[in-house]
């Protein structure tokens, strides 16, 4: 049997263990650092017009041909004339305890994520102009264009950020 004897202070080791333990007890700082990556990755998917699984939005349901005539680009999602003007520009993240939440508080955010059936609230029908035509409808279905999710790229960003936190906690940086 072989033994190793260590002389001296174990304080640097116990201090590093304490710092690592603190990350597990209160992961909020790690999650707060990860949040901007999740927002940026989501915005990039939105620019590319793909969902978190890599499926193109146009593969869900094509745009109504009349709507496509007037549509000046991805203005609601991306923002015409500036990224910050669209839904993508409203994405934020918030870390709270052991949870990280990212998304948008815009009313139409869930419509784009899940799709929605739009029905009149106080009239018998919806009336709107699309493709230069006046349309009257009892309801309109807006197809989903999912943008929120957790991808392999997101997972890698989380691992890299956690690795940085652990390296700093161990005194490596």
Secondary structure, DSSP 4 states (H G I P E B T S, - for coil): -------S--HHHHHHHHHHHHHHH-THHHHHHHHHHHHHHHHHHHHHTB-TTS-BGGGT-PPPHHHHHH--SSTTTT-TT-GGGSGGGG-EEEEETTEEEEE---TTHHHHHH-EEEE-SSSSSEEEEETTEEEEESEEEE---------HHHHHHHHHHHHHHHHHHTT--
